[in-house]
Amino acid sequence: MTKDRFKSEIKQVGGYLKEVVTFFDSSGKPISHVVNPLMVELRPRDITQIFVGALLVSSPLCFTEEVWVLSMNLRNENVIYLGICSIVVVLLFVYFNFYRDKLRGNVIEFIKRIIAIYAISILSIVLVLFLIDKFPIMTTPYIALKRVIIIGFPSIFGAVITDSLK
């Protein structure tokens, strides 16, 4: 044990997965422990945080006329680029902040977290737009979709940032 100065284990503590790092002295006796949260599981608290973060960013944008006009004037290609950019950035952010070195064995949780971030964010945007009567899904669905994607671009980032706060 002279070479290994620490050992990292994943344990369930209080119903949550934690990384427990044990440090050893030169004789191999444990001298201290550090407990780090492992944020690979999607918990109800995470869902709430995602919703609040998305709503916090999307609410002011939903009420602006600039976004309503932009959704009518912005070319479809630009809206698609916004969507692709948000997907790439969110995938990278979630990977590097939650799953780096922990993706093996947690791929399903990774996918669930990404889907939850997008689904909850989109639902929060649709809810606000619907409540203020600016979600024309029945008359001009492409405008409604463009509004969701345009507002979703910053909203997704708010959702993922609040999800990372623990």
HELIX and SHEET records of a PDB file:
HELIX    1   1 PRO A   44  CYS A   62  1                                  19    
HELIX    2   2 GLU A   65  ASN A   73  1                                   9    
HELIX    3   3 ASN A   76  VAL A   94  1                                  19    
HELIX    4   4 TYR A   95  TYR A   99  3                                   5    
HELIX    5   5 VAL A  107  LEU A  131  1                                  25    
HELIX    6   6 PRO A  141  SER A  164  1                                  24    
SHEET    1   A 3 PHE A   6  VAL A  13  0                                        
SHEET    2   A 3 TYR A  16  PHE A  24 -1                                        
SHEET    3   A 3 PRO A  30  PRO A  37 -1                                        
END                                                                             
